[in-house]
Amino acid sequence: QVQLVESGGGLVQPGGSLRLSCTVSRSIFSLFLMGWYRQAPGKERDLVASITRGLSPHYADSVKGRFTISQDNAKNTVYLQMNNLEPEDTAVYYCRIRSFPGANDYWGQGTQVTVSS
């Protein structure tokens, strides 16, 4: 069973930065898909950023230019660097991976990000 552990969430003021980490219990070198999603209270879980093998990173329009997704294969970790945070970014952030097309998805437990003054 693959496990994903997110960390790095917290309380930050508007305009601040956070870096989320998702450490995976297996090698991420050849994963088909790695992504970050978020879910605000009363809303659906939405895509924030993703890396699909062979393609450029994809970002939701609302975070383009502010968030960056990256990976460290040596640490089996996927990152989400979040800059210039806004109150609208407040949500629980989840990491998701898929090994190959059609495979099951694995999700982390989520980490809370709160942007407030």
N, C-alpha and C positions, 0 to 999 in steps of 0.2 A: 504494500500500500504506500503510495507516494504521499508525502506530507509537505505542506507549505506553511511557513511561519512568517507572518508579516510583523514588521516593527517600524518605529520611527514616527508614529502619529503623535498628536498632542495638541495643545492650545497655542495658537500663534496670532499675533496682531495682523490686521490687514496690511498688505505690502511685504509681509515677512516670507520666510522660506522654510521648507521642510524637505527632508529626503526620506522617502519610504524604502524599506528593504523587504524583499521576499526571498527567503532562503528555502531552497528545495532539497528534498532528501535523496535526489538522484542527479545525475549529470544533466545540465541544461544545454550542453553544447549542440545537440542535434534535435532539440525540440522543434516541433512544427509551429507552435504558437505559444506566446507568452504575453500576458496582458494585465492591465490594471483597470478595475471597474470601481464605481462608487455608487452608494445608495444613500440618499438623504431621507429623513423621516417622511413617510407618506408617499414616497416616490419609488419608481422602479429602479432597478440596478442598471446603470448605463456604462458604456465603454468610455474610458478616459484615454487610454493609449495602449497600443499593442505592437508586437513585433511578430510578423509571420515570416517563416523561413523563405529567403529568396526575395523578399520585398522590403521596401523602405518602411520605417516606422510610421504608424498611423495614429493621428490624434483627433480627438473631438474638437470641433470648431471652438468651443468655449475655452479650451486650454492651449491652443496653438500659440507658440511664441512664449509661453510661460512654463510649460511642463516639458520634461525630457525623460524618455524611457531609455534604459540602457541595461547591459548585462555584464556580469563578471563570471566567465565560465570557470575560472579557477576556484571561485568561492561558491559556485552554484547559486548565484544570487541575481535577482532582477531588481533594478532600482527605478524609482520614480522621483526625479528631482522636481520640486514644485517651487516656483519663484513667483513673486508678486501676487501672493495669495489674496483672494477676495472672500467676503462672507459667504458668497454663493458656492464656494468650494467646500463648505462644511458638509461632511458626510462620513460614513464608514467606507473605507477603501479596502478592496479585496484584490488579491492576486489570483490569476487563473493560468493554468498551463494545459496544453494538449500535446501528446507525444507525436501523433501523426494524424493525417486526415481521417476522420471517422472514429477516432479513439475517444474514450471517455475524457471528460474534463475533470481536472482537480482544482479545488479552490482552497484558499486559506481561510482563516477564521475571521479576518478583518481587523483593521486598525482605525481608530477614531481620529479624524482630523476636524478640529474646530477653529474657525477663523473668526475672531471677535476682539473688539477693543474693550 
